Amino acid sequence: MNQILIIYTGGTIGMMSDPKTKVLRPINFEQIMENVPELERLNCKIMVHSFEHIIDSSNMNPAIWSQIAGLIKDNYDKVDGFVILHGSDTMAFTSSALSFMLENLSKPVIFTGSQLPISAIRTDAKENLMTAIEIAKAKKHDRSRVPEVCIYFDYKLFRGNRAFKYNSSKFEAFRSPNYPILAESGVHLKFSINDIRQPVEGPLKVHKELASDVAVLKLYPGISPKVVENILNADVRGIVMETFGAGNTTTDAWFTDLLKGAIRDNKVILDISQCKVGTVELGRYETSKELKDMGIANGYDMTYEAAITKMMFLLGQYEDPMIIKELLETDMRGELTVS
């Protein structure tokens, strides 16, 4: 019988309305089980680790990511897969971070949650939880069907570092426009075999070192030199720059001079697009050619969440800006498509 470890961090899925105040408050996992008696009918043994202090996902941070990674490491040889219950607001950040932190992963790590509490009449929590467990225990020829960090939500399984939350009021909360879904739940579970990453031979390596000294420079027409200068001069080692279209920026001399100065100060700058669909193509237009020449890293089609967490991960592993830049442009965990 397959064994699945559920890691309960918190989120809407584990909330219940207080009968007096009507305010949502967290509940323990035993109360979740009471609302999903169908769990007992699954052909697997379920183990549970609940966080001592259930958290709202808005309070998620790298220290908790390291805690989750440690739990996976400690239980890796004991179970066949993991289901992580997590608030949807920052789920894409956590799933992206874990994808980089878990090297040589060969078992499923499935994040899920819900838009409505599990006690609500029309909740989406039950289906999300039940199917996430089904996916986590799914095997073929004694190998896990999806040996990746994923997000399961509203009948779709996404690669964790390719998805982002786009809607706060629909059950269809996540999208992955630059990469196909890995599985879809209907009458049967249908896996997209050709789109699922296959594990690399070797033991699991867990990297807990993350550096959070990352800044974000989001461009807009009319952005002032003072704003750009303050961000580029911040006490950080990495900067994620959200640019226009295919990676374009203003060509004003003051702007490019500030970027060159930051690079001279050994800061790593990663160019990702503000567009949700498509890819950065540094050098295609005149407005991005100089960025490529000065050493800005190409983020290709990475999501904002993947870009931030990959930068944190690499800054935690390496000191050399050139190595970090090279790896930012390298497909490490299926997070980007190199054009």
Solvent accessible surface area in square Angstrom, and as a share of the most:
residue,aa,sasa,rsa
1,M,167,0.75
2,N,39,0.20
3,Q,55,0.24
4,I,0,0.00
5,L,5,0.03
6,I,0,0.00
7,I,0,0.00
8,Y,0,0.00
9,T,1,0.01
10,G,1,0.01
11,G,4,0.04
12,T,45,0.26
13,I,0,0.00
14,G,1,0.01
15,M,27,0.12
16,M,44,0.20
17,S,51,0.33
18,D,34,0.17
19,P,101,0.64
20,K,184,0.78
21,T,87,0.51
22,K,145,0.62
23,V,97,0.56
24,L,87,0.43
25,R,93,0.34
26,P,66,0.42
27,I,7,0.03
28,N,76,0.39
29,F,5,0.02
30,E,114,0.51
31,Q,49,0.22
32,I,0,0.00
33,M,64,0.29
34,E,133,0.60
35,N,37,0.19
36,V,1,0.01
37,P,82,0.52
38,E,60,0.27
39,L,5,0.02
40,E,149,0.67
41,R,202,0.74
42,L,20,0.10
43,N,107,0.55
44,C,12,0.07
45,K,111,0.47
46,I,39,0.20
47,M,58,0.26
48,V,63,0.36
49,H,66,0.30
50,S,45,0.29
51,F,13,0.06
52,E,157,0.70
53,H,138,0.62
54,I,46,0.23
55,I,31,0.16
56,D,71,0.37
57,S,5,0.03
58,S,80,0.51
59,N,98,0.50
60,M,24,0.11
61,N,60,0.31
62,P,34,0.21
63,A,74,0.57
64,I,23,0.12
65,W,13,0.04
66,S,22,0.14
67,Q,89,0.40
68,I,0,0.00
69,A,0,0.00
70,G,8,0.08
71,L,24,0.12
72,I,0,0.00
73,K,118,0.50
74,D,97,0.50
75,N,22,0.11
76,Y,22,0.08
77,D,138,0.71
78,K,122,0.52
79,V,4,0.02
80,D,32,0.17
81,G,0,0.00
82,F,0,0.00
83,V,0,0.00
84,I,0,0.00
85,L,0,0.00
86,H,0,0.00
87,G,6,0.06
88,S,11,0.07
89,D,85,0.44
90,T,28,0.16
91,M,0,0.00
92,A,4,0.03
93,F,49,0.20
94,T,0,0.00
95,S,0,0.00
96,S,0,0.00
97,A,1,0.01
98,L,0,0.00
99,S,9,0.06
100,F,0,0.00
101,M,0,0.00
102,L,2,0.01
103,E,48,0.22
104,N,28,0.14
105,L,17,0.09
106,S,46,0.30
107,K,42,0.18
108,P,0,0.00
109,V,0,0.00
110,I,0,0.00
111,F,0,0.00
112,T,0,0.00
113,G,0,0.00
114,S,2,0.01
115,Q,32,0.14
116,L,54,0.27
117,P,14,0.09
118,I,2,0.01
119,S,46,0.30
120,A,33,0.26
121,I,178,0.91
122,R,171,0.62
123,T,24,0.14
124,D,15,0.08
125,A,0,0.00
126,K,77,0.33
127,E,50,0.22
128,N,2,0.01
129,L,0,0.00
130,M,43,0.19
131,T,13,0.08
132,A,0,0.00
133,I,0,0.00
134,E,60,0.27
135,I,1,0.00
136,A,1,0.01
137,K,32,0.14
138,A,20,0.15
139,K,72,0.31
140,K,99,0.42
141,H,156,0.69
142,D,122,0.63
143,R,134,0.49
144,S,19,0.12
145,R,60,0.22
146,V,0,0.00
147,P,8,0.05
148,E,11,0.05
149,V,7,0.04
150,C,0,0.00
151,I,0,0.00
152,Y,1,0.00
153,F,3,0.01
154,D,31,0.16
155,Y,109,0.42
156,K,60,0.26
157,L,0,0.00
158,F,7,0.03
159,R,8,0.03
160,G,0,0.00
161,N,1,0.01
162,R,6,0.02
163,A,0,0.00
164,F,13,0.05
165,K,49,0.21
166,Y,65,0.25
167,N,30,0.16
168,S,94,0.61
169,S,101,0.65
170,K,108,0.46
171,F,68,0.28
172,E,58,0.26
173,A,0,0.00
174,F,3,0.01
175,R,112,0.41
176,S,17,0.11
177,P,57,0.36
178,N,41,0.21
179,Y,46,0.17
180,P,70,0.44
181,I,45,0.23
182,L,0,0.00
183,A,2,0.01
184,E,78,0.35
185,S,18,0.12
186,G,58,0.56
187,V,146,0.84
188,H,148,0.66
189,L,57,0.28
190,K,152,0.64
191,F,27,0.11
192,S,36,0.23
193,I,105,0.53
194,N,151,0.77
195,D,37,0.19
196,I,12,0.06
197,R,79,0.29
198,Q,114,0.51
199,P,32,0.20
200,V,96,0.55
201,E,151,0.68
202,G,43,0.42
203,P,104,0.65
204,L,34,0.17
205,K,102,0.43
206,V,29,0.17
207,H,41,0.18
208,K,91,0.39
209,E,100,0.45
210,L,34,0.17
211,A,18,0.14
212,S,72,0.46
213,D,45,0.23
214,V,26,0.15
215,A,18,0.14
216,V,49,0.28
217,L,0,0.00
218,K,111,0.47
219,L,5,0.02
220,Y,108,0.41
221,P,119,0.75
222,G,76,0.74
223,I,15,0.08
224,S,42,0.27
225,P,67,0.42
226,K,148,0.63
227,V,58,0.33
228,V,0,0.00
229,E,75,0.34
230,N,92,0.47
231,I,42,0.21
232,L,2,0.01
233,N,97,0.50
234,A,34,0.27
235,D,146,0.76
236,V,23,0.13
237,R,68,0.25
238,G,0,0.00
239,I,0,0.00
240,V,0,0.00
241,M,0,0.00
242,E,19,0.09
243,T,0,0.00
244,F,69,0.29
245,G,36,0.34
246,A,15,0.11
247,G,0,0.00
248,N,28,0.14
249,T,5,0.03
250,T,45,0.26
251,T,69,0.40
252,D,73,0.38
253,A,71,0.55
254,W,78,0.27
255,F,0,0.00
256,T,7,0.04
257,D,80,0.41
258,L,44,0.22
259,L,0,0.00
260,K,70,0.30
261,G,18,0.17
262,A,5,0.04
263,I,46,0.23
264,R,179,0.65
265,D,95,0.49
266,N,103,0.53
267,K,27,0.11
268,V,8,0.04
269,I,3,0.01
270,L,0,0.00
271,D,0,0.00
272,I,2,0.01
273,S,18,0.12
274,Q,56,0.25
275,C,68,0.41
276,K,110,0.47
277,V,101,0.58
278,G,38,0.37
279,T,41,0.24
280,V,0,0.00
281,E,55,0.25
282,L,16,0.08
283,G,32,0.30
284,R,149,0.54
285,Y,102,0.39
286,E,145,0.65
287,T,52,0.30
288,S,0,0.00
289,K,111,0.47
290,E,64,0.29
291,L,2,0.01
292,K,120,0.51
293,D,97,0.50
294,M,31,0.14
295,G,26,0.25
296,I,3,0.01
297,A,1,0.01
298,N,15,0.08
299,G,0,0.00
300,Y,30,0.11
301,D,13,0.07
302,M,11,0.05
303,T,18,0.11
304,Y,69,0.26
305,E,19,0.08
306,A,0,0.00
307,A,0,0.00
308,I,15,0.08
309,T,1,0.00
310,K,0,0.00
311,M,0,0.00
312,M,24,0.11
313,F,7,0.03
314,L,0,0.00
315,L,5,0.02
316,G,24,0.23
317,Q,55,0.24
318,Y,83,0.32
319,E,142,0.64
320,D,63,0.33
321,P,35,0.22
322,M,135,0.60
323,I,72,0.37
324,I,2,0.01
325,K,42,0.18
326,E,115,0.51
327,L,38,0.19
328,L,0,0.00
329,E,47,0.21
330,T,57,0.33
331,D,62,0.32
332,M,37,0.17
333,R,36,0.13
334,G,3,0.03
335,E,0,0.00
336,L,4,0.02
337,T,72,0.42
338,V,80,0.46
339,S,105,0.68
